[in-house]
Amino acid sequence: MFDQKVLDEFETAAGREGTSGARLDRLTTLGCGGPAAILMEIDSPEELASVLAVASANSIDWFVLGYGSNLLVADSGWDGLVIRLSGELKECVVQEEGRLECGAGAALTRAASAAAAAGLSGLEPLAGIPGTIGGAVAMNAGAWGTEIGNIIGRVLVCLPGECRELSAGDMRFSYRHCELPEGSVIARVTLALDYDEPDNIREATAGFSGRRSEAQPTGERTCGSVFRNPPEGPRAGELLDSSGCKGLERGGAMVTEAHANFIANRGGATATDIVWLMDECRRRVYDQAGIVLEPEVRFLGDISLEPL
Ligand SMILES: Cc1cc2nc3c(=O)[nH]c(=O)nc-3n(C[C@H](O)[C@H](O)[C@H](O)COP(=O)(O)OP(=O)(O)OC[C@H]3O[C@@H](n4cnc5c(N)ncnc54)[C@H](O)[C@@H]3O)c2cc1C
């Protein structure tokens, strides 16, 4: 827990009160894990830079949370500051020359509808990803052969006491990864899109959404793909399926029948249950195929996988 002086500094920097002991299970799609010491909502790049400066001056660990759709929080929670983006950092504004500027806290679905309404094409394959624009850029989220890194114009990142613009080239996007300056948070993202008819864009988005419902579990609490695809050879889902992982259960968690690379919280699952299933799945794939699967889901707090 933070002392009152540090809490006051954070609240002054953010211009609003923080929440002590914030429940993170309510802020992740998996719906499990313990609380954060403090959660601050931040409304602007300037306040974000100020909050990061307070964290840096007091040596406080922080974590930026989007929609928690690629996150597993430890059952013991996180003894640090969790930052969420709000206010103008959730807005999307259409600009000239096919540009759409979004606060990094805006939902991808919101950005995709704003783009479609303005006749801007490029986000259709990604529209069904249940994260924020900031989370999507940090993860270089992708679907159906498109990655968000392909449509980045520029990105505003904030560090302690300053904000800085980056180009897509600066960020060296690769599979589910991009390079950000150490200790920075993405505040705003400008997407470079192409013009098309709004009806064509909406039709394409609906097509991708239909394909997604056929390929993945729907209506389940998951974090998307649990493991990364290996650099070559079969995809993680195929390896897990052929190693007999579908249907494995532990506590309230289960490897889904619809897709072997998805673990669902069927009710009351703990992070410990999910980690147990991840260990079991990795061990089975290693025993059968000699391949070590690496997690795609990010961990927050005291979580580690068994070494193979
Ligand atoms: C049903 C389902 C389907 C999914 N399908 C896909 C898919 O098709 N393709 C795909 O790639 N992913 C998919 N995912 C995973 C997930 O939605 C994406 O990785 C998404 O981009 C994560 O965004 P988020 O806002 O939820 O990030 P979070 O889960 O909150 O955070 C993920 C990481 O991003 C970092 N981060 C978040 N915001 C920022 C920021 N502003 N600045 C810097 N770092 C930040 C966090 O610190 C963390 O390390 C799916 C998930 C679910 C639940």
The ligand as an SDF file (V2000), in Angstrom:
LIG
                    3D

 53 58  0  0  0  0  0  0  0  0999 V2000
  -12.4710  -13.3030  -27.2590 C   0  0  0  0  0  0  0  0  0  0  0  0
  -11.1180  -12.7160  -27.5520 C   0  0  0  0  0  0  0  0  0  0  0  0
  -10.6580  -12.6850  -28.8570 C   0  0  0  0  0  0  0  0  0  0  0  0
   -9.4000  -12.1640  -29.1460 C   0  0  0  0  0  0  0  0  0  0  0  0
   -8.9810  -12.1480  -30.4370 N   0  0  0  0  0  0  0  0  0  0  0  0
   -7.7710  -11.6240  -30.7300 C   0  0  0  0  0  0  0  0  0  0  0  0
   -7.3120  -11.5930  -32.0960 C   0  0  0  0  0  0  0  0  0  0  0  0
   -8.0020  -11.9950  -33.0240 O   0  0  0  0  0  0  0  0  0  0  0  0
   -6.0760  -11.0750  -32.3280 N   0  0  0  0  0  0  0  0  0  0  0  0
   -5.2860  -10.5930  -31.3280 C   0  0  0  0  0  0  0  0  0  0  0  0
   -4.1750  -10.1280  -31.6150 O   0  0  0  0  0  0  0  0  0  0  0  0
   -5.6990  -10.6080  -30.0310 N   0  0  0  0  0  0  0  0  0  0  0  0
   -6.9200  -11.1030  -29.7310 C   0  0  0  0  0  0  0  0  0  0  0  0
   -7.3370  -11.1250  -28.4170 N   0  0  0  0  0  0  0  0  0  0  0  0
   -6.4340  -10.6560  -27.3490 C   0  0  0  0  0  0  0  0  0  0  0  0
   -6.6150   -9.1730  -26.9700 C   0  0  0  0  0  0  0  0  0  0  0  0
   -7.9420   -8.7350  -27.2290 O   0  0  0  0  0  0  0  0  0  0  0  0
   -5.6370   -8.2650  -27.7060 C   0  0  0  0  0  0  0  0  0  0  0  0
   -4.2920   -8.5890  -27.3970 O   0  0  0  0  0  0  0  0  0  0  0  0
   -5.8700   -6.7800  -27.3720 C   0  0  0  0  0  0  0  0  0  0  0  0
   -5.1280   -6.0080  -28.2580 O   0  0  0  0  0  0  0  0  0  0  0  0
   -5.4980   -6.4240  -25.9410 C   0  0  0  0  0  0  0  0  0  0  0  0
   -5.9980   -5.1220  -25.6850 O   0  0  0  0  0  0  0  0  0  0  0  0
   -6.3970   -4.6520  -24.2190 P   0  0  0  0  0  0  0  0  0  0  0  0
   -6.7720   -3.2110  -24.2970 O   0  0  0  0  0  0  0  0  0  0  0  0
   -7.4410   -5.5300  -23.6430 O   0  0  0  0  0  0  0  0  0  0  0  0
   -5.0110   -4.8230  -23.4700 O   0  0  0  0  0  0  0  0  0  0  0  0
   -4.7460   -5.4510  -22.0180 P   0  0  0  0  0  0  0  0  0  0  0  0
   -5.1120   -6.8870  -22.0110 O   0  0  0  0  0  0  0  0  0  0  0  0
   -5.3680   -4.5770  -20.9840 O   0  0  0  0  0  0  0  0  0  0  0  0
   -3.1550   -5.3060  -21.9570 O   0  0  0  0  0  0  0  0  0  0  0  0
   -2.3490   -6.1210  -22.8020 C   0  0  0  0  0  0  0  0  0  0  0  0
   -0.9270   -5.5400  -22.7990 C   0  0  0  0  0  0  0  0  0  0  0  0
   -0.9550   -4.2700  -23.4540 O   0  0  0  0  0  0  0  0  0  0  0  0
   -0.4010   -3.2770  -22.5970 C   0  0  0  0  0  0  0  0  0  0  0  0
   -1.1120   -2.0190  -22.8460 N   0  0  0  0  0  0  0  0  0  0  0  0
   -2.4510   -1.8050  -22.8090 C   0  0  0  0  0  0  0  0  0  0  0  0
   -2.7150   -0.5120  -23.0610 N   0  0  0  0  0  0  0  0  0  0  0  0
   -1.5100    0.0960  -23.2590 C   0  0  0  0  0  0  0  0  0  0  0  0
   -1.1130    1.4460  -23.5320 C   0  0  0  0  0  0  0  0  0  0  0  0
   -1.9990    2.4400  -23.6420 N   0  0  0  0  0  0  0  0  0  0  0  0
    0.2220    1.7160  -23.6270 N   0  0  0  0  0  0  0  0  0  0  0  0
    1.1540    0.7160  -23.5050 C   0  0  0  0  0  0  0  0  0  0  0  0
    0.8330   -0.5700  -23.2550 N   0  0  0  0  0  0  0  0  0  0  0  0
   -0.4910   -0.8650  -23.1260 C   0  0  0  0  0  0  0  0  0  0  0  0
   -0.6590   -3.7940  -21.1930 C   0  0  0  0  0  0  0  0  0  0  0  0
    0.2180   -3.1830  -20.2430 O   0  0  0  0  0  0  0  0  0  0  0  0
   -0.4050   -5.2770  -21.3800 C   0  0  0  0  0  0  0  0  0  0  0  0
    0.9860   -5.5530  -21.3480 O   0  0  0  0  0  0  0  0  0  0  0  0
   -8.6090  -11.6340  -28.1080 C   0  0  0  0  0  0  0  0  0  0  0  0
   -9.0840  -11.6430  -26.7890 C   0  0  0  0  0  0  0  0  0  0  0  0
  -10.3290  -12.1750  -26.5100 C   0  0  0  0  0  0  0  0  0  0  0  0
  -10.8350  -12.1460  -25.0850 C   0  0  0  0  0  0  0  0  0  0  0  0
  1  2  1  0
  2  3  1  0
  2 52  2  0
  3  4  2  0
  4  5  1  0
  4 50  1  0
  5  6  2  0
  6  7  1  0
  6 13  1  0
  7  8  2  0
  7  9  1  0
  9 10  1  0
 10 11  2  0
 10 12  1  0
 12 13  2  0
 13 14  1  0
 14 15  1  0
 14 50  1  0
 15 16  1  0
 16 17  1  0
 16 18  1  0
 18 19  1  0
 18 20  1  0
 20 21  1  0
 20 22  1  0
 22 23  1  0
 23 24  1  0
 24 25  2  0
 24 26  1  0
 24 27  1  0
 27 28  1  0
 28 29  2  0
 28 30  1  0
 28 31  1  0
 31 32  1  0
 32 33  1  0
 33 34  1  0
 33 48  1  0
 34 35  1  0
 35 36  1  0
 35 46  1  0
 36 37  1  0
 36 45  1  0
 37 38  2  0
 38 39  1  0
 39 40  1  0
 39 45  2  0
 40 41  1  0
 40 42  2  0
 42 43  1  0
 43 44  2  0
 44 45  1  0
 46 47  1  0
 46 48  1  0
 48 49  1  0
 50 51  2  0
 51 52  1  0
 52 53  1  0
M  END
$$$$
